[in-house]
Amino acid sequence: MADQSLFAADPSRIKAGGDATGQVADMTNRAAEQFADATSFDPGDPPCGNDAYGNQYMQNYVPVHNMVRKGILDVARAVAAAGALTVESGKNFENAQHDNTHAVSNLPDVHTHRI
């Protein structure tokens, strides 16, 4: 049984997690574009009409609609950044692991050297 205080990580799995996170970002970005497409309309012929009530509705709707779309895009960008940072973390961990393994393998044999 493994020691519960031991930390072990596989750099390739960390990088794969970053790639998967990037895929989530891509899906979120597509969802934002689908939202924009599904809710777009011709400003000259809004779905709520051109009368006073329709115009008032549009004054209230458009800013909120734009904030929602921007919010979804911001989430996509944040998730993409998290994915990229996770991949970079995996690469850095892999490099550190390689450097440390190399350094340990080059230590002098304590049984053949006297102080």
N, CA, C and O atoms as a printed pandas DataFrame, in Angstrom:
     atom_number atom_name residue_name chain_id  residue_number  x_coord  y_coord  z_coord
0              1         N          MET        A               1    0.847   -1.187    0.000
1              2        CA          MET        A               1    0.000    0.000    0.000
2              3         C          MET        A               1    0.881    1.234    0.000
3              4         O          MET        A               1    1.910    1.274    0.673
4              5         N          ALA        A               2    0.479    2.223   -0.744
5              6        CA          ALA        A               2    1.259    3.454   -0.880
6              7         C          ALA        A               2    1.173    4.295    0.386
7              8         O          ALA        A               2    0.161    4.310    1.087
8              9         N          ASP        A               3    2.261    4.986    0.648
9             10        CA          ASP        A               3    2.300    5.919    1.766
10            11         C          ASP        A               3    1.346    7.075    1.465
11            12         O          ASP        A               3    1.465    7.703    0.412
12            13         N          GLN        A               4    0.406    7.369    2.359
13            14        CA          GLN        A               4   -0.602    8.407    2.132
14            15         C          GLN        A               4    0.003    9.804    2.085
15            16         O          GLN        A               4   -0.632   10.722    1.566
16            17         N          SER        A               5    1.211    9.991    2.611
17            18        CA          SER        A               5    1.834   11.310    2.591
18            19         C          SER        A               5    2.656   11.531    1.321
19            20         O          SER        A               5    3.180   12.625    1.109
20            21         N          LEU        A               6    2.773   10.516    0.483
21            22        CA          LEU        A               6    3.546   10.607   -0.739
22            23         C          LEU        A               6    2.752   11.324   -1.821
23            24         O          LEU        A               6    1.586   11.011   -2.066
24            25         N          PHE        A               7    3.393   12.283   -2.461
25            26        CA          PHE        A               7    2.770   12.977   -3.589
26            27         C          PHE        A               7    3.419   12.463   -4.862
27            28         O          PHE        A               7    4.643   12.472   -4.992
28            29         N          ALA        A               8    2.606   12.022   -5.785
29            30        CA          ALA        A               8    3.117   11.584   -7.082
30            31         C          ALA        A               8    2.213   12.154   -8.162
31            32         O          ALA        A               8    0.990   12.170   -8.025
32            33         N          ALA        A               9    2.824   12.613   -9.219
33            34        CA          ALA        A               9    2.047   13.160  -10.333
34            35         C          ALA        A               9    2.695   12.732  -11.631
35            36         O          ALA        A               9    3.918   12.634  -11.737
36            37         N          ASP        A              10    1.864   12.484  -12.602
37            38        CA          ASP        A              10    2.323   12.103  -13.930
38            39         C          ASP        A              10    2.178   13.340  -14.826
39            40         O          ASP        A              10    1.058   13.757  -15.122
40            41         N          PRO        A              11    3.293   13.925  -15.256
41            42        CA          PRO        A              11    3.216   15.142  -16.069
42            43         C          PRO        A              11    2.355   14.977  -17.318
43            44         O          PRO        A              11    1.683   15.923  -17.728
44            45         N          SER        A              12    2.363   13.811  -17.922
45            46        CA          SER        A              12    1.563   13.622  -19.135
46            47         C          SER        A              12    0.071   13.711  -18.820
47            48         O          SER        A              12   -0.713   14.171  -19.649
48            49         N          ARG        A              13   -0.319   13.275  -17.628
49            50        CA          ARG        A              13   -1.728   13.368  -17.234
50            51         C          ARG        A              13   -2.104   14.815  -16.920
51            52         O          ARG        A              13   -3.230   15.238  -17.184
52            53         N          ILE        A              14   -1.169   15.567  -16.360
53            54        CA          ILE        A              14   -1.429   16.983  -16.096
54            55         C          ILE        A              14   -1.652   17.707  -17.426
55            56         O          ILE        A              14   -2.597   18.484  -17.568
56            57         N          LYS        A              15   -0.768   17.442  -18.405
57            58        CA          LYS        A              15   -0.915   18.070  -19.719
58            59         C          LYS        A              15   -2.216   17.635  -20.389
59            60         O          LYS        A              15   -2.888   18.445  -21.028
60            61         N          ALA        A              16   -2.569   16.367  -20.243
61            62        CA          ALA        A              16   -3.832   15.881  -20.827
62            63         C          ALA        A              16   -5.020   16.590  -20.183
63            64         O          ALA        A              16   -6.001   16.897  -20.862
64            65         N          GLY        A              17   -4.939   16.851  -18.888
65            66        CA          GLY        A              17   -5.999   17.606  -18.214
66            67         C          GLY        A              17   -6.127   19.009  -18.761
67            68         O          GLY        A              17   -7.234   19.532  -18.892
68            69         N          GLY        A              18   -5.001   19.620  -19.081
69            70        CA          GLY        A              18   -5.030   20.948  -19.692
70            71         C          GLY        A              18   -5.656   20.919  -21.075
71            72         O          GLY        A              18   -6.415   21.813  -21.447
72            73         N          ASP        A              19   -5.326   19.878  -21.834
73            74        CA          ASP        A              19   -5.932   19.729  -23.164
74            75         C          ASP        A              19   -7.447   19.548  -23.048
75            76         O          ASP        A              19   -8.207   20.138  -23.815
76            77         N          ALA        A              20   -7.877   18.735  -22.095
77            78        CA          ALA        A              20   -9.320   18.525  -21.894
78            79         C          ALA        A              20   -9.994   19.829  -21.486
79            80         O          ALA        A              20  -11.107   20.118  -21.927
80            81         N          THR        A              21   -9.332   20.612  -20.654
81            82        CA          THR        A              21   -9.874   21.909  -20.245
82            83         C          THR        A              21   -9.996   22.830  -21.448
83            84         O          THR        A              21  -10.963   23.584  -21.559
84            85         N          GLY        A              22   -9.022   22.775  -22.349
85            86        CA          GLY        A              22   -9.090   23.557  -23.574
86            87         C          GLY        A              22  -10.277   23.156  -24.438
87            88         O          GLY        A              22  -10.893   24.004  -25.083
88            89         N          GLN        A              23  -10.598   21.871  -24.453
89            90        CA          GLN        A              23  -11.771   21.407  -25.201
90            91         C          GLN        A              23  -13.057   21.967  -24.595
91            92         O          GLN        A              23  -13.981   22.331  -25.322
92            93         N          VAL        A              24  -13.115   22.036  -23.280
93            94        CA          VAL        A              24  -14.280   22.627  -22.614
94            95         C          VAL        A              24  -14.393   24.102  -23.009
95            96         O          VAL        A              24  -15.493   24.600  -23.248
96            97         N          ALA        A              25  -13.267   24.791  -23.077
97            98        CA          ALA        A              25  -13.273   26.203  -23.489
98            99         C          ALA        A              25  -13.803   26.343  -24.911
99           100         O          ALA        A              25  -14.588   27.248  -25.197
100          101         N          ASP        A              26  -13.380   25.455  -25.797
101          102        CA          ASP        A              26  -13.876   25.497  -27.175
102          103         C          ASP        A              26  -15.387   25.296  -27.223
103          104         O          ASP        A              26  -16.087   25.995  -27.956
104          105         N          MET        A              27  -15.886   24.347  -26.446
105          106        CA          MET        A              27  -17.333   24.096  -26.413
106          107         C          MET        A              27  -18.082   25.304  -25.853
107          108         O          MET        A              27  -19.159   25.652  -26.336
108          109         N          THR        A              28  -17.508   25.941  -24.833
109          110        CA          THR        A              28  -18.141   27.116  -24.234
110          111         C          THR        A              28  -18.171   28.265  -25.234
111          112         O          THR        A              28  -19.160   28.993  -25.327
112          113         N          ASN        A              29  -17.098   28.420  -25.971
113          114        CA          ASN        A              29  -17.046   29.466  -26.991
114          115         C          ASN        A              29  -18.090   29.204  -28.080
115          116         O          ASN        A              29  -18.766   30.132  -28.525
116          117         N          ARG        A              30  -18.223   27.964  -28.501
117          118        CA          ARG        A              30  -19.252   27.632  -29.490
118          119         C          ARG        A              30  -20.645   27.906  -28.927
119          120         O          ARG        A              30  -21.522   28.377  -29.651
120          121         N          ALA        A              31  -20.855   27.618  -27.648
121          122        CA          ALA        A              31  -22.156   27.888  -27.022
122          123         C          ALA        A              31  -22.459   29.386  -27.041
123          124         O          ALA        A              31  -23.600   29.788  -27.270
124          125         N          ALA        A              32  -21.449   30.202  -26.803
125          126        CA          ALA        A              32  -21.647   31.663  -26.845
126          127         C          ALA        A              32  -22.048   32.107  -28.248
127          128         O          ALA        A              32  -22.937   32.942  -28.414
128          129         N          GLU        A              33  -21.390   31.548  -29.246
129          130        CA          GLU        A              33  -21.731   31.906  -30.621
130          131         C          GLU        A              33  -23.126   31.407  -30.985
131          132         O          GLU        A              33  -23.874   32.105  -31.670
132          133         N          GLN        A              34  -23.481   30.211  -30.533
133          134        CA          GLN        A              34  -24.825   29.686  -30.791
134          135         C          GLN        A              34  -25.885   30.552  -30.109
135          136         O          GLN        A              34  -26.946   30.805  -30.680
136          137         N          PHE        A              35  -25.599   30.998  -28.902
137          138        CA          PHE        A              35  -26.507   31.892  -28.187
138          139         C          PHE        A              35  -26.704   33.178  -28.984
139          140         O          PHE        A              35  -27.829   33.647  -29.158
140          141         N          ALA        A              36  -25.602   33.740  -29.463
141          142        CA          ALA        A              36  -25.679   34.989  -30.226
142          143         C          ALA        A              36  -26.482   34.781  -31.510
143          144         O          ALA        A              36  -27.322   35.607  -31.867
144          145         N          ASP        A              37  -26.220   33.677  -32.193
145          146        CA          ASP        A              37  -26.947   33.393  -33.433
146          147         C          ASP        A              37  -28.432   33.157  -33.179
147          148         O          ASP        A              37  -29.281   33.670  -33.907
148          149         N          ALA        A              38  -28.738   32.390  -32.158
149          150        CA          ALA        A              38  -30.132   32.031  -31.867
150          151         C          ALA        A              38  -30.950   33.219  -31.391
151          152         O          ALA        A              38  -32.169   33.235  -31.561
152          153         N          THR        A              39  -30.305   34.210  -30.799
153          154        CA          THR        A              39  -31.040   35.347  -30.231
154          155         C          THR        A              39  -30.849   36.630  -31.031
155          156         O          THR        A              39  -31.290   37.697  -30.604
156          157         N          SER        A              40  -30.199   36.536  -32.184
157          158        CA          SER        A              40  -30.004   37.738  -32.989
158          159         C          SER        A              40  -31.281   38.075  -33.752
159          160         O          SER        A              40  -32.134   37.215  -33.972
160          161         N          PHE        A              41  -31.396   39.323  -34.144
161          162        CA          PHE        A              41  -32.577   39.771  -34.889
162          163         C          PHE        A              41  -32.210   41.017  -35.669
163          164         O          PHE        A              41  -31.183   41.647  -35.412
164          165         N          ASP        A              42  -33.037   41.359  -36.601
165          166        CA          ASP        A              42  -32.866   42.560  -37.410
166          167         C          ASP        A              42  -33.342   43.757  -36.579
167          168         O          ASP        A              42  -34.520   43.825  -36.231
168          169         N          PRO        A              43  -32.458   44.694  -36.257
169          170        CA          PRO        A              43  -32.876   45.857  -35.455
170          171         C          PRO        A              43  -34.010   46.660  -36.093
171          172         O          PRO        A              43  -34.773   47.326  -35.393
172          173         N          GLY        A              44  -34.118   46.597  -37.423
173          174        CA          GLY        A              44  -35.194   47.306  -38.101
174          175         C          GLY        A              44  -36.535   46.598  -37.978
175          176         O          GLY        A              44  -37.584   47.191  -38.227
176          177         N          ASP        A              45  -36.495   45.325  -37.593
177          178        CA          ASP        A              45  -37.718   44.535  -37.445
178          179         C          ASP        A              45  -37.599   43.651  -36.198
179          180         O          ASP        A              45  -37.558   42.426  -36.310
180          181         N          PRO        A              46  -37.544   44.269  -35.007
181          182        CA          PRO        A              46  -37.355   43.487  -33.784
182          183         C          PRO        A              46  -38.549   42.567  -33.515
183          184         O          PRO        A              46  -39.670   42.884  -33.914
184          185         N          PRO        A              47  -38.329   41.455  -32.858
185          186        CA          PRO        A              47  -39.404   40.499  -32.604
186          187         C          PRO        A              47  -40.495   41.045  -31.681
187          188         O          PRO        A              47  -41.594   40.494  -31.627
188          189         N          CYS        A              48  -40.197   42.118  -30.960
189          190        CA          CYS        A              48  -41.185   42.666  -30.031
190          191         C          CYS        A              48  -41.959   43.840  -30.633
191          192         O          CYS        A              48  -42.801   44.440  -29.964
192          193         N          GLY        A              49  -41.676   44.164  -31.889
193          194        CA          GLY        A              49  -42.404   45.235  -32.557
194          195         C          GLY        A              49  -41.705   46.579  -32.470
195          196         O          GLY        A              49  -40.731   46.743  -31.734
196          197         N          ASN        A              50  -42.209   47.529  -33.224
197          198        CA          ASN        A              50  -41.620   48.860  -33.279
198          199         C          ASN        A              50  -42.425   49.921  -32.538
199          200         O          ASN        A              50  -42.114   51.109  -32.624
200          201         N          ASP        A              51  -43.436   49.507  -31.823
201          202        CA          ASP        A              51  -44.235   50.495  -31.088
202          203         C          ASP        A              51  -43.505   50.909  -29.811
203          204         O          ASP        A              51  -42.387   50.455  -29.564
204          205         N          ALA        A              52  -44.115   51.748  -29.016
205          206        CA          ALA        A              52  -43.486   52.259  -27.791
206          207         C          ALA        A              52  -43.126   51.134  -26.828
207          208         O          ALA        A              52  -42.065   51.160  -26.204
208          209         N          TYR        A              53  -44.014   50.141  -26.707
209          210        CA          TYR        A              53  -43.741   49.017  -25.798
210          211         C          TYR        A              53  -42.554   48.187  -26.308
211          212         O          TYR        A              53  -41.678   47.784  -25.543
212          213         N          GLY        A              54  -42.558   47.949  -27.613
213          214        CA          GLY        A              54  -41.456   47.200  -28.209
214          215         C          GLY        A              54  -40.129   47.921  -28.060
215          216         O          GLY        A              54  -39.108   47.306  -27.751
216          217         N          ASN        A              55  -40.148   49.223  -28.279
217          218        CA          ASN        A              55  -38.919   50.005  -28.130
218          219         C          ASN        A              55  -38.423   50.004  -26.684
219          220         O          ASN        A              55  -37.220   49.904  -26.439
220          221         N          GLN        A              56  -39.338   50.113  -25.737
221          222        CA          GLN        A              56  -38.950   50.072  -24.324
222          223         C          GLN        A              56  -38.360   48.709  -23.975
223          224         O          GLN        A              56  -37.357   48.610  -23.268
224          225         N          TYR        A              57  -39.006   47.662  -24.487
225          226        CA          TYR        A              57  -38.502   46.309  -24.235
226          227         C          TYR        A              57  -37.069   46.174  -24.773
227          228         O          TYR        A              57  -36.194   45.632  -24.097
228          229         N          MET        A              58  -36.845   46.665  -25.977
229          230        CA          MET        A              58  -35.518   46.554  -26.588
230          231         C          MET        A              58  -34.481   47.350  -25.796
231          232         O          MET        A              58  -33.336   46.917  -25.676
232          233         N          GLN        A              59  -34.857   48.483  -25.267
233          234        CA          GLN        A              59  -33.917   49.265  -24.456
234          235         C          GLN        A              59  -33.491   48.487  -23.213
235          236         O          GLN        A              59  -32.362   48.620  -22.742
236          237         N          ASN        A              60  -34.398   47.684  -22.695
237          238        CA          ASN        A              60  -34.079   46.885  -21.513
238          239         C          ASN        A              60  -33.399   45.565  -21.880
239          240         O          ASN        A              60  -32.566   45.058  -21.130
240          241         N          TYR        A              61  -33.762   45.016  -23.040
241          242        CA          TYR        A              61  -33.283   43.688  -23.421
242          243         C          TYR        A              61  -31.862   43.698  -23.986
243          244         O          TYR        A              61  -31.034   42.882  -23.581
244          245         N          VAL        A              62  -31.577   44.591  -24.896
245          246        CA          VAL        A              62  -30.301   44.560  -25.621
246          247         C          VAL        A              62  -29.091   44.639  -24.681
247          248         O          VAL        A              62  -28.180   43.824  -24.828
248          249         N          PRO        A              63  -29.033   45.568  -23.729
249          250        CA          PRO        A              63  -27.852   45.610  -22.851
250          251         C          PRO        A              63  -27.669   44.317  -22.054
251          252         O          PRO        A              63  -26.548   43.830  -21.908
252          253         N          VAL        A              64  -28.755   43.770  -21.545
253          254        CA          VAL        A              64  -28.654   42.534  -20.766
254          255         C          VAL        A              64  -28.233   41.375  -21.669
255          256         O          VAL        A              64  -27.390   40.561  -21.291
256          257         N          HIS        A              65  -28.816   41.308  -22.847
257          258        CA          HIS        A              65  -28.449   40.277  -23.818
258          259         C          HIS        A              65  -26.957   40.338  -24.130
259          260         O          HIS        A              65  -26.279   39.310  -24.152
260          261         N          ASN        A              66  -26.456   41.528  -24.367
261          262        CA          ASN        A              66  -25.034   41.694  -24.674
262          263         C          ASN        A              66  -24.151   41.308  -23.493
263          264         O          ASN        A              66  -23.080   40.732  -23.684
264          265         N          MET        A              67  -24.588   41.619  -22.272
265          266        CA          MET        A              67  -23.820   41.233  -21.077
266          267         C          MET        A              67  -23.777   39.714  -20.919
267          268         O          MET        A              67  -22.746   39.154  -20.548
268          269         N          VAL        A              68  -24.901   39.048  -21.203
269          270        CA          VAL        A              68  -24.925   37.580  -21.108
270          271         C          VAL        A              68  -23.953   36.981  -22.116
271          272         O          VAL        A              68  -23.157   36.106  -21.776
272          273         N          ARG        A              69  -24.021   37.452  -23.351
273          274        CA          ARG        A              69  -23.114   36.930  -24.386
274          275         C          ARG        A              69  -21.655   37.196  -24.007
275          276         O          ARG        A              69  -20.807   36.312  -24.125
276          277         N          LYS        A              70  -21.372   38.407  -23.555
277          278        CA          LYS        A              70  -20.003   38.729  -23.141
278          279         C          LYS        A              70  -19.584   37.849  -21.969
279          280         O          LYS        A              70  -18.442   37.393  -21.913
280          281         N          GLY        A              71  -20.493   37.608  -21.040
281          282        CA          GLY        A              71  -20.185   36.749  -19.902
282          283         C          GLY        A              71  -19.823   35.339  -20.320
283          284         O          GLY        A              71  -18.879   34.754  -19.790
284          285         N          ILE        A              72  -20.569   34.789  -21.270
285          286        CA          ILE        A              72  -20.264   33.439  -21.756
286          287         C          ILE        A              72  -18.899   33.432  -22.436
287          288         O          ILE        A              72  -18.109   32.511  -22.229
288          289         N          LEU        A              73  -18.616   34.449  -23.245
289          290        CA          LEU        A              73  -17.307   34.538  -23.896
290          291         C          LEU        A              73  -16.178   34.705  -22.873
291          292         O          LEU        A              73  -15.099   34.137  -23.039
292          293         N          ASP        A              74  -16.428   35.478  -21.826
293          294        CA          ASP        A              74  -15.424   35.644  -20.766
294          295         C          ASP        A              74  -15.148   34.314  -20.066
295          296         O          ASP        A              74  -14.000   34.004  -19.746
296          297         N          VAL        A              75  -16.198   33.530  -19.830
297          298        CA          VAL        A              75  -16.009   32.205  -19.229
298          299         C          VAL        A              75  -15.152   31.344  -20.150
299          300         O          VAL        A              75  -14.229   30.670  -19.694
300          301         N          ALA        A              76  -15.456   31.368  -21.443
301          302        CA          ALA        A              76  -14.678   30.575  -22.405
302          303         C          ALA        A              76  -13.201   30.985  -22.379
303          304         O          ALA        A              76  -12.314   30.132  -22.395
304          305         N          ARG        A              77  -12.949   32.287  -22.340
305          306        CA          ARG        A              77  -11.560   32.769  -22.305
306          307         C          ARG        A              77  -10.862   32.342  -21.011
307          308         O          ARG        A              77   -9.696   31.949  -21.029
308          309         N          ALA        A              78  -11.571   32.421  -19.907
309          310        CA          ALA        A              78  -10.976   32.032  -18.622
310          311         C          ALA        A              78  -10.669   30.537  -18.598
311          312         O          ALA        A              78   -9.616   30.127  -18.111
312          313         N          VAL        A              79  -11.574   29.731  -19.116
313          314        CA          VAL        A              79  -11.346   28.281  -19.144
314          315         C          VAL        A              79  -10.190   27.965  -20.094
315          316         O          VAL        A              79   -9.368   27.099  -19.796
316          317         N          ALA        A              80  -10.116   28.653  -21.225
317          318        CA          ALA        A              80   -9.000   28.449  -22.161
318          319         C          ALA        A              80   -7.669   28.797  -21.490
319          320         O          ALA        A              80   -6.683   28.077  -21.644
320          321         N          ALA        A              81   -7.648   29.899  -20.750
321          322        CA          ALA        A              81   -6.427   30.294  -20.042
322          323         C          ALA        A              81   -6.059   29.249  -18.988
323          324         O          ALA        A              81   -4.884   28.922  -18.822
324          325         N          ALA        A              82   -7.048   28.730  -18.283
325          326        CA          ALA        A              82   -6.781   27.687  -17.284
326          327         C          ALA        A              82   -6.210   26.443  -17.955
327          328         O          ALA        A              82   -5.289   25.820  -17.426
328          329         N          GLY        A              83   -6.750   26.080  -19.113
329          330        CA          GLY        A              83   -6.233   24.922  -19.841
330          331         C          GLY        A              83   -4.793   25.132  -20.269
331          332         O          GLY        A              83   -3.955   24.245  -20.111
332          333         N          ALA        A              84   -4.508   26.310  -20.813
333          334        CA          ALA        A              84   -3.141   26.606  -21.257
334          335         C          ALA        A              84   -2.168   26.602  -20.077
335          336         O          ALA        A              84   -1.055   26.088  -20.187
336          337         N          LEU        A              85   -2.587   27.171  -18.961
337          338        CA          LEU        A              85   -1.725   27.179  -17.773
338          339         C          LEU        A              85   -1.520   25.769  -17.223
339          340         O          LEU        A              85   -0.445   25.453  -16.712
340          341         N          THR        A              86   -2.540   24.925  -17.325
341          342        CA          THR        A              86   -2.405   23.544  -16.853
342          343         C          THR        A              86   -1.422   22.776  -17.732
343          344         O          THR        A              86   -0.584   22.031  -17.225
344          345         N          VAL        A              87   -1.524   22.956  -19.041
345          346        CA          VAL        A              87   -0.562   22.310  -19.949
346          347         C          VAL        A              87    0.849   22.798  -19.639
347          348         O          VAL        A              87    1.781   21.998  -19.554
348          349         N          GLU        A              88    1.006   24.103  -19.472
349          350        CA          GLU        A              88    2.321   24.667  -19.157
350          351         C          GLU        A              88    2.844   24.129  -17.833
351          352         O          GLU        A              88    4.035   23.845  -17.703
352          353         N          SER        A              89    1.961   23.988  -16.852
353          354        CA          SER        A              89    2.352   23.422  -15.558
354          355         C          SER        A              89    2.862   21.992  -15.736
355          356         O          SER        A              89    3.873   21.610  -15.146
356          357         N          GLY        A              90    2.161   21.211  -16.545
357          358        CA          GLY        A              90    2.603   19.838  -16.811
358          359         C          GLY        A              90    3.968   19.804  -17.477
359          360         O          GLY        A              90    4.809   18.975  -17.131
360          361         N          LYS        A              91    4.192   20.704  -18.433
361          362        CA          LYS        A              91    5.493   20.772  -19.103
362          363         C          LYS        A              91    6.590   21.160  -18.122
363          364         O          LYS        A              91    7.671   20.571  -18.123
364          365         N          ASN        A              92    6.304   22.161  -17.281
365          366        CA          ASN        A              92    7.293   22.591  -16.288
366          367         C          ASN        A              92    7.592   21.476  -15.292
367          368         O          ASN        A              92    8.746   21.256  -14.923
368          369         N          PHE        A              93    6.552   20.778  -14.863
369          370        CA          PHE        A              93    6.740   19.673  -13.922
370          371         C          PHE        A              93    7.566   18.569  -14.578
371          372         O          PHE        A              93    8.447   17.986  -13.945
372          373         N          GLU        A              94    7.278   18.285  -15.844
373          374        CA          GLU        A              94    8.025   17.261  -16.570
374          375         C          GLU        A              94    9.505   17.634  -16.676
375          376         O          GLU        A              94   10.383   16.794  -16.475
376          377         N          ASN        A              95    9.771   18.918  -16.997
377          378        CA          ASN        A              95   11.158   19.383  -17.085
378          379         C          ASN        A              95   11.859   19.307  -15.735
379          380         O          ASN        A              95   13.008   18.872  -15.658
380          381         N          ALA        A              96   11.180   19.723  -14.674
381          382        CA          ALA        A              96   11.776   19.660  -13.336
382          383         C          ALA        A              96   12.036   18.215  -12.931
383          384         O          ALA        A              96   13.071   17.902  -12.343
384          385         N          GLN        A              97   11.103   17.350  -13.245
385          386        CA          GLN        A              97   11.270   15.929  -12.914
386          387         C          GLN        A              97   12.476   15.357  -13.672
387          388         O          GLN        A              97   13.282   14.621  -13.104
388          389         N          HIS        A              98   12.588   15.699  -14.940
389          390        CA          HIS        A              98   13.723   15.227  -15.740
390          391         C          HIS        A              98   15.043   15.751  -15.179
391          392         O          HIS        A              98   16.001   14.995  -15.015
392          393         N          ASP        A              99   15.085   17.052  -14.888
393          394        CA          ASP        A              99   16.314   17.651  -14.360
394          395         C          ASP        A              99   16.697   17.033  -13.023
395          396         O          ASP        A              99   17.870   16.742  -12.793
396          397         N          ASN        A             100   15.728   16.828  -12.142
397          398        CA          ASN        A             100   16.022   16.245  -10.830
398          399         C          ASN        A             100   16.460   14.790  -10.949
399          400         O          ASN        A             100   17.376   14.359  -10.248
400          401         N          THR        A             101   15.819   14.039  -11.822
401          402        CA          THR        A             101   16.213   12.639  -12.024
402          403         C          THR        A             101   17.637   12.577  -12.564
403          404         O          THR        A             101   18.436   11.741  -12.142
404          405         N          HIS        A             102   17.944   13.464  -13.496
405          406        CA          HIS        A             102   19.287   13.517  -14.062
406          407         C          HIS        A             102   20.304   13.887  -12.979
407          408         O          HIS        A             102   21.374   13.283  -12.896
408          409         N          ALA        A             103   19.970   14.879  -12.150
409          410        CA          ALA        A             103   20.883   15.311  -11.088
410          411         C          ALA        A             103   21.113   14.193  -10.077
411          412         O          ALA        A             103   22.245   13.992   -9.635
412          413         N          VAL        A             104   20.075   13.467   -9.705
413          414        CA          VAL        A             104   20.209   12.380   -8.735
414          415         C          VAL        A             104   21.033   11.240   -9.328
415          416         O          VAL        A             104   21.841   10.628   -8.629
416          417         N          SER        A             105   20.833   10.959  -10.595
417          418        CA          SER        A             105   21.567    9.845  -11.204
418          419         C          SER        A             105   23.053   10.167  -11.363
419          420         O          SER        A             105   23.863    9.258  -11.540
420          421         N          ASN        A             106   23.414   11.431  -11.302
421          422        CA          ASN        A             106   24.818   11.825  -11.426
422          423         C          ASN        A             106   25.507   12.070  -10.079
423          424         O          ASN        A             106   26.642   12.546  -10.053
424          425         N          LEU        A             107   24.853   11.758   -8.980
425          426        CA          LEU        A             107   25.490   11.910   -7.668
426          427         C          LEU        A             107   26.597   10.872   -7.513
427          428         O          LEU        A             107   26.491    9.765   -8.040
428          429         N          PRO        A             108   27.642   11.223   -6.801
429          430        CA          PRO        A             108   28.708   10.239   -6.595
430          431         C          PRO        A             108   28.216    9.094   -5.701
431          432         O          PRO        A             108   27.350    9.276   -4.846
432          433         N          ASP        A             109   28.783    7.937   -5.922
433          434        CA          ASP        A             109   28.445    6.768   -5.107
434          435         C          ASP        A             109   29.121    6.947   -3.751
435          436         O          ASP        A             109   30.348    6.995   -3.670
436          437         N          VAL        A             110   28.334    7.046   -2.699
437          438        CA          VAL        A             110   28.901    7.304   -1.362
438          439         C          VAL        A             110   29.752    6.150   -0.856
439          440         O          VAL        A             110   30.546    6.330    0.067
440          441         N          HIS        A             111   29.605    4.982   -1.436
441          442        CA          HIS        A             111   30.389    3.815   -0.971
442          443         C          HIS        A             111   31.778    3.781   -1.596
443          444         O          HIS        A             111   32.634    3.032   -1.127
444          445         N          THR        A             112   32.027    4.566   -2.637
445          446        CA          THR        A             112   33.328    4.532   -3.291
446          447         C          THR        A             112   34.138    5.796   -3.037
447          448         O          THR        A             112   35.315    5.848   -3.395
448          449         N          HIS        A             113   33.544    6.805   -2.435
449          450        CA          HIS        A             113   34.242    8.064   -2.174
450          451         C          HIS        A             113   34.336    8.299   -0.675
451          452         O          HIS        A             113   33.357    8.168    0.060
452          453         N          ARG        A             114   35.522    8.645   -0.251
453          454        CA          ARG        A             114   35.698    8.955    1.177
454          455         C          ARG        A             114   35.824   10.452    1.362
455          456         O          ARG        A             114   36.339   11.175    0.509
456          457         N          ILE        A             115   35.346   10.875    2.481
457          458        CA          ILE        A             115   35.393   12.302    2.787
458          459         C          ILE        A             115   36.639   12.606    3.563
459          460         O          ILE        A             115   36.876   13.758    3.925
